[in-house]
Amino acid sequence: MTEIHPTAVIHDRASLGTNVTVGPYAVIEEDAVIGDDCQIDAFAQIKRMTSLGRNNRVHSYACVGGPPQDLKYDGEDTRLEIGDDNCIREYVTVNRGTVGGGGVTRIGTGCLLMAYVHIAHDCKLGDGVILANAATLAGHVEVDDLAVIGGLSAVHQFVRIGKHAYIGGMTGVSKDVPPFMLIAGERGWLHGLNAIGLKRQGFNSKQMTALKKAFKIIWRSGMSKQEALDKAWQDIEHTPEVLALIDFVRESERGVMTLKSSAD
């Protein structure tokens, strides 16, 4: 049963599914689509051209689907698309896409966006992504499934973050973060495998051993990037995880995060 508080403001051209709850003073603008079983808390805003799947909860004072903070934006109809089962906490801001970035910002399924998170225009988040308090994504950032970004971290525009990656709190991320890896420190140094996170996700010893071998070859062998990738390809069993890591590093246009050197 849908429950709408009498003080909520809902545009006539907004679309609400079944069993939706809208709290006091919440605002849902025109052309917004709210899926079944969603909960929009008091004072939350769902801006125009925003669609939510089913069973999402948007907490108080979040602003979801606002226009992009891009000087080139000129009022074009762009979108924000959010999947199912996401939790969007207090004061989160998520912006719509831009024409130059494909027109869509997209969030997958089962993500947790903690308080004060900001997701800029044209970002793409996979499934099961966690952004801790006040983590910030600049425009065009891509975050793959089950990645975790620590609180107060900032990610540069156009950066890619691989699946199962872990970024520690207060980290500046200016280059691509390879899948399965752990990044931490003010300047975002690579520390090695995200071992604890991978074990929690059920990775077995065979998978972990193969990834550790790949890490040592790619980052600790002293070889050039191409030589190290070729050796990893030749010497390590082609598990899906190893192939994903090699392909990610090979295809990176910005370059990937590196180990901290003794000079730093």
N, C-alpha and C positions, 0 to 999 in steps of 0.2 A: 504494500500500500504506500503510495507516494504521500509524503508529508512536507508541506511548504509553509514556513512561518509567515504570518501575515505581513511582516515588515520586509520580507525578501523582495527584491526587484528582479523580475524575470521578463525579458522581452517577449513580445508575442511571436516573434519568429525564432525563438529558441525552441529546441526539441528536448524533452525529457522522457527517459524510459520509465519502466515500472519500478516500484519500490525505491524511489529516489527520495532522499531527505535533504531539504534545503533549510539552513538555519537562519537565525535573525540577521537582517541587514545584509545578507549575501546578495551579490549582483551577478546575474547571468545575462550576457548581452546577446544581441541578434546573431543568428546563424551559428550559435553554439549548440553542440550536441552532447547530451549527458546520457550515458548508457545506463542500463538496468543496475539497480542495487548500489548506486553511487551515493556518497554522503558529502555534501558541501556544507562546511561548518560556518558559523557566524562570521560575518564580515569578509568572507573569502570572495574573490572576484574571478569569474570565468569570462574572459574577454571574447570578442567576436571571432569567428572563423576558427574556433577551437572545438575539437572533438575528444571526448573521453569514452573509453570502452566501458566494460562492466566492472562493478565492485571496486571503484577507486574512491579513496577518501582524500579530500582537500581540506586541510585544517585552516583555522582562522587566520585571516590577514594574508594568506597566499594570494598572489596575482598571477594567474595562469593564462597565457596567450596574449600578452601585451605586445604592442608593435616593436619591431626590432630597433635596437639602439645603434643604428647605422645611418650615417649622414647621407648615403645614397638612397635610402628608402624614401619613397614619395607617395605613400598611401596605397600601394598596390594590394590587391587581395592575395594575401599569403596565409599559410595555415600552421596550426600546431595540432599534431596528432598524437594522442596518448592511448596506450593499450589498456590491458585489464590489470586489476589487482595491484595498483600502485598506491603508495602512501606518500602524500605531499604535505610536509609539515609546515609549521607557522612561518610566515614571511618569505616563503620561497617565491622566486620570480622565474618564469619561463617565457621566453619571447618567441613570437612567430618567425617564420623564415623570411628570406629576401628573394627577389626575383633572380638575382645573380647567383644565389646559393642553391637554386632549385625550388625555392618557394615553400619549403616545408621544414619545420623542426619536428623531430619525431622521438618519442619515448616509448620503449617497449613494454613488456609485461613484468610485473612483480618487482618493480624498482622501489627503492626507499630514498627519498630526497629529504634530508633532515633540515632543521630550521635554518633559514637565511641562505640556503643554496641559491645560486644564480646559474641559469642555463641560457646562454645567448642564442641568437638567431642561427638557424641552419644546423644546429647540433643534431647528432644521431646517437641515441642511447639504445643498447641492446636490452636483453632480458636480465633481470636479477641484479642490476647495477645498484650500488650503494654510494651515495655522496653524503659524507658527514657534514656537520654543521659549518655553514659559511664557505663551503667549497664553491669555486667559481670556474665555470667553463666559458672561455671566449667563443667567438663565432666559429662555426664550421668544424667544431671538435667532434670526433667520432669515438665512442666508448663501446667496446664490445662486451659480450655477455659476461656477467658475474665479476666484472672489475669493481674494485673498491677504491674510492678517493677520499683521503683523510680530511679532517676539518681544517679550514683556513688555507687550503691549498688552492693554487691558481694555475690554470692550464691555458697555454698560449693558443691563439687561433690556428686552425688547420692541423692541430696535433691529433694523432691517432693513438688510442690506448687499447692494447690487445686484451683478449679474454683472460680472465683469472689474474690480471695484473693487480698489484696492490701499491698504492701511493700513500706514503705516510703523511701525517699532518704537517701543515705549514711548509709544504713543498712547492717550489716553483718548477713547472714542467714546460720546457721550451722545445723539446724534441719528442719524437714518438716513443712510446713506452711498450716494449715487446710483451707479448703474451706470457703469462706464467711467472713474470718477474716482479721483484720488489724494488721500489724506488723510494728514497727518503733523503732528507736533508734540504737545507735552504735552497740549494741550487740543483736539487734533483739528481743525486748520484744513484747509479745502479748498484745495488747491494747483493744481488744474486737471486736465487730462486725464491718464490713466494711459498716456501715449504709448508708453513703452518696452514695457510689458506688452501693449498692444494690437498693436503691431507684431510682437511675438514670437508672438502668436496669429494672425497672418496678416491683420490688418485692412489694407485697401487705402487708397490716398490719398483716394478718394471718401468712404469711410466716416469716415476721420479728419477730413477737412475739414468734413463735415456736423456731426460731434460738436463740433468746435472752435467752429463758428458757434453751435451751441445753447448751449454753455457761456458764451460771451461775452454772449449775449442774456439768459440766465437769471440769471447771477451778476454781470455787469459793466455792465449797461445802466442800473442805478439804478431800474428799473421795479418796481412791486409784483409779487408772485409771480404773480398772475393775469394781469396785463398782459404780463409777460415770457413766460409759457407760451403765451398767445394769439399773441404776435408770432412766437415760435419755430415754432408750428404753421403760421402763415401764410407765413413767409418762407423756411423751410428745406424741402428735399425730404424727403418722408416715408419715409426709409429705416427699416428695422426698428429700428436702433440709436437713431435720433432719437426715434421713437415710444416706445420702451422708456424712454428717459430722461425724456421729457415725462410719460408716465403715472406713472412712479415718483415724481417730484416732486409731481405733482398729487395722488396718492393717499396721500402720507405723512401719517400722523397725528401723529408726534412732531416733524415738521419735519426738514429736511435740514441737513447740515453747511454752514457758511458760510465765506466768505473772511475772513482775518484783517484787522481794521481797524487803522488807524494808532494808535488809542487803546489797543489791546491789547498 
